[in-house]
Amino acid sequence: MHKIDIELVDMTLDVMKYAIDRISATQRQIGKPRKASELKQLVGETVTPEGVGGEYAFNLWKEHLMNANVPVDHPRNLAFVPASPTRAAIMFDLVTSASSIHGAYWMEGAGGIFCENEAMKWIVSLTGLPEGAFGVFTSGGTAANLSAMVTARENWRLNDEFKREKGLIITSIGAHSSIKAMAKVIDVDVLLVDTEDVLHGKELKKTIDALPESERKRLFAVVATGGTTNAGIIDELDSIADICEAENLWFHVDAAYGGGALAADSVRHLFNGIERSDSITIDPHKWMFSPYDCGAVIYKNPELAKNAHSQQGSYLDIFKDEGAHGFNPTDYQIQLTRRVRGLPLWFSLATHGTDRYKEAVERGLELAQIAGKLITEHPNVELVRDPSLSCVLYRRIGWKPEDYTHWTYENHAKGFALVTPTKWKNGNEFETVSRFCFINPDTTEEDIKLILQTME
Ligand SMILES: Cc1ncc(COP(=O)(O)O)c(C=O)c1O
């Protein structure tokens, strides 16, 4: 398995050809899932005592398995939060894999971690956090949110008074599901402010003031969102920062999706106040054009994260030695062994420069405005709310929830587009509506027009 022979050389060339085709393709197929039983029937047993051979397995992948996926970088994939990794970043993902780097400790991964840190410096500079702030790349927004919440909770518990308290955090119903899910993981309660729209400091203060003393005592953090997943809404970060400072609460901003827009001059002001947060989540695999998986968690004071996360063990003692000193990403998030997953972003930034990133993000914002205009001019559809960041919520006049579902499946089955419905809270009701999320700068006005035409 670890020897080199002619078969391996052939296989390497085949894999490289596949990668080159994929990286340089201008047309992509949307693909669609099939039942596991159907896939099994198509490919048969593949994991056997003798193995089926690389060439055979690779052909199965190309013929049957790859097109059972929906690539996130198709220009008419506007569902959930799609992605659009740059070709340079994808290429360097291959290099990252081929280089076998353990990215936990400087001692083993200095070169890779150095590159990650160069990319991280740029991301941190976008936030406006003060000198000393820094971050690390994680497997995604969920892991970044978890790492930040653990840091906040451990910092709170440094006070003996709270050592045995079960913590409480406040966020809004617009927050991403991962906040509630990760709160469960660390066994803290979540209080949800009942707004999917912008969360203001005023509402936050009202919520805190209404807490009984025993609950107030358990409250240690507030999570604001810098671009909600559903609608691209940015909470009023400045006024939330005021309250967090006055109430001595950890202030986390989940900008997993919206964080890329910090690079865009046209909307940067909407994030004012983010520079006052204690921690921030930004996903380069969303709007910073990195391949999966690449999230990031940034701390105003990384030492607090180190106190919370750094792992101890006799086998790890060497990393504390003078000769092994350097930046150890493992100390600032939940994972020990890690891929240097910021490396593809570094290469792409180095290749293209940060201005190109600004332009590509601005294009996503522009596409949302274009879609807003097209929807307004269209007789059968109307905006549910003005586009926010790159999210557009709109309704097809007269449609019931099942019509949206049927329409989604129909467009997907044709291999034409993937646009999925969502719900928007309208008074006390949740209305089913359609949603675009633009990330890919290759999406065109024509794509949007064609999608809207399918609703006529
Ligand atoms: C605001 C927000 N936070 C967190 C997440 C979770 O990120 P990930 O899927 O990378 O774990 C998402 C994903 O869409 C998100 O939009």
The ligand as an SDF file (V2000), in Angstrom:
LIG
                    3D

 16 16  0  0  0  0  0  0  0  0999 V2000
  -24.4550   32.3340   10.8370 C   0  0  0  0  0  0  0  0  0  0  0  0
  -23.9480   30.9170   10.7920 C   0  0  0  0  0  0  0  0  0  0  0  0
  -23.3310   30.4050   11.8690 N   0  0  0  0  0  0  0  0  0  0  0  0
  -22.8630   29.1520   11.8900 C   0  0  0  0  0  0  0  0  0  0  0  0
  -23.0010   28.3280   10.8040 C   0  0  0  0  0  0  0  0  0  0  0  0
  -22.4590   26.9230   10.8560 C   0  0  0  0  0  0  0  0  0  0  0  0
  -21.3240   26.8480   10.0890 O   0  0  0  0  0  0  0  0  0  0  0  0
  -20.7240   25.4320    9.5990 P   0  0  0  0  0  0  0  0  0  0  0  0
  -21.7780   24.8340    8.7440 O   0  0  0  0  0  0  0  0  0  0  0  0
  -19.4880   25.8300    8.8720 O   0  0  0  0  0  0  0  0  0  0  0  0
  -20.4360   24.6200   10.8040 O   0  0  0  0  0  0  0  0  0  0  0  0
  -23.6460   28.8060    9.6540 C   0  0  0  0  0  0  0  0  0  0  0  0
  -23.8440   27.9400    8.4790 C   0  0  0  0  0  0  0  0  0  0  0  0
  -24.5280   28.2680    7.5410 O   0  0  0  0  0  0  0  0  0  0  0  0
  -24.1230   30.1350    9.6420 C   0  0  0  0  0  0  0  0  0  0  0  0
  -24.7250   30.6630    8.5630 O   0  0  0  0  0  0  0  0  0  0  0  0
  1  2  1  0
  2  3  1  0
  2 15  2  0
  3  4  2  0
  4  5  1  0
  5  6  1  0
  5 12  2  0
  6  7  1  0
  7  8  1  0
  8  9  2  0
  8 10  1  0
  8 11  1  0
 12 13  1  0
 12 15  1  0
 13 14  2  0
 15 16  1  0
M  END
$$$$
